[in-house]
C-alpha cells in the first residue's frame, strides 16, 4: 500500500491571535447575569461595529431596563480604568480581537 502524506502550510506572518469569541477578563456577576450581559455586549458590538458610542449606549440602556439603574458602559480599544462599583455588578471582557467592554453598576 502506498502511503499518502498531506502537507499543511501555516501562515505565520500574522503574529497576533484574533479572538472572535467573547473573552471574559474579569467578572463578579452571577452566572445568569454574566451570560445575559456578555450576549448583550456581543450583540451591541456586532450591530454597531463602526460606532462604539452607540454600542455603549445600547448596552447601558438595556442593562438599566433589565437590572435597574444605574449602569455604566465603556466600549473601545486602548483605555485604562479605575472604578468603584457595586459588588456582583462588574463585567470586563474582550470581543473581536482588541475591542474591550467594561460594564458596571454604581448607585
C-alpha positions as CSV (number, residue, x, y, z in Angstrom):
1,X,0.0,0.0,0.0
2,X,1.1,3.4,-0.8
3,X,1.1,6.0,2.0
4,X,0.0,9.5,1.2
5,X,1.1,12.5,3.1
6,X,-0.6,15.8,3.2
7,X,1.3,18.9,3.8
8,X,-0.3,21.8,5.5
9,X,1.1,25.3,5.2
10,X,0.7,27.5,8.2
11,X,0.7,31.2,7.8
12,X,3.0,32.6,10.5
13,X,3.1,36.1,9.1
14,X,0.4,37.3,11.5
15,X,1.8,37.1,15.0
16,X,-1.3,38.3,16.8
17,X,-4.1,35.9,17.5
18,X,-7.5,37.5,16.9
19,X,-10.3,36.2,19.2
20,X,-13.7,36.3,17.6
21,X,-15.4,34.9,20.6
22,X,-16.1,36.8,23.8
23,X,-13.2,36.6,26.3
24,X,-14.2,37.5,29.9
25,X,-11.2,39.1,31.6
26,X,-12.9,39.7,35.0
27,X,-16.4,39.4,36.4
28,X,-18.0,39.1,39.8
29,X,-21.6,38.7,38.4
30,X,-23.6,35.6,39.0
31,X,-23.6,33.2,36.0
32,X,-27.1,34.2,34.7
33,X,-26.4,37.9,34.7
34,X,-23.0,37.4,33.3
35,X,-24.3,35.3,30.4
36,X,-27.0,37.9,29.6
37,X,-24.6,40.8,29.8
38,X,-22.0,39.0,27.6
39,X,-24.6,38.3,24.9
40,X,-25.8,41.9,25.1
41,X,-22.3,43.2,24.6
42,X,-21.6,40.9,21.7
43,X,-24.9,41.9,20.0
44,X,-24.2,45.6,20.5
45,X,-20.6,45.4,19.2
46,X,-21.7,43.4,16.1
47,X,-24.7,45.7,15.4
48,X,-22.7,48.9,15.9
49,X,-19.3,47.8,14.8
50,X,-18.4,51.3,13.5
51,X,-19.8,53.3,16.4
52,X,-18.5,52.4,19.9
53,X,-20.6,55.2,21.5
54,X,-23.9,53.8,20.1
55,X,-22.9,50.3,21.2
56,X,-22.1,51.6,24.8
57,X,-25.5,53.4,24.8
58,X,-27.4,50.3,23.8
59,X,-25.6,48.2,26.5
60,X,-26.2,50.8,29.2
61,X,-29.9,51.4,28.4
62,X,-30.6,47.6,28.2
63,X,-28.9,46.9,31.4
64,X,-30.8,49.7,33.1
65,X,-34.1,48.2,31.9
66,X,-33.2,44.6,32.9
67,X,-31.3,45.1,36.1
68,X,-32.3,48.6,37.3
69,X,-30.4,51.9,37.2
70,X,-27.6,53.0,37.2
71,X,-25.3,51.1,34.8
72,X,-22.2,52.5,33.0
73,X,-20.6,51.1,29.9
74,X,-17.3,51.8,28.1
75,X,-16.6,50.3,24.7
76,X,-13.3,50.8,22.8
77,X,-9.7,50.0,22.3
78,X,-6.7,51.1,24.4
79,X,-8.1,52.6,27.6
80,X,-7.4,52.2,31.2
81,X,-9.8,52.5,34.1
82,X,-10.2,52.6,37.8
83,X,-13.7,52.4,39.1
84,X,-15.8,51.9,42.2
85,X,-18.8,49.5,41.6
86,X,-21.4,47.6,43.5
87,X,-20.5,44.1,44.5
88,X,-21.5,41.4,41.9
89,X,-22.2,44.0,39.2
90,X,-19.0,44.2,37.1
91,X,-18.1,42.7,33.7
92,X,-14.8,43.3,31.9
93,X,-14.4,41.5,28.6
94,X,-12.8,41.5,25.1
95,X,-14.5,40.8,21.9
96,X,-13.4,40.7,18.2
97,X,-9.7,40.9,18.9
98,X,-8.8,44.0,20.9
99,X,-12.3,45.5,21.5
100,X,-12.7,45.9,25.2
101,X,-16.0,46.3,27.0
102,X,-16.5,47.1,30.7
103,X,-19.9,47.5,32.3
104,X,-20.6,48.2,36.0
105,X,-23.4,49.3,38.3
106,X,-22.8,52.2,40.6
107,X,-25.6,54.0,42.5
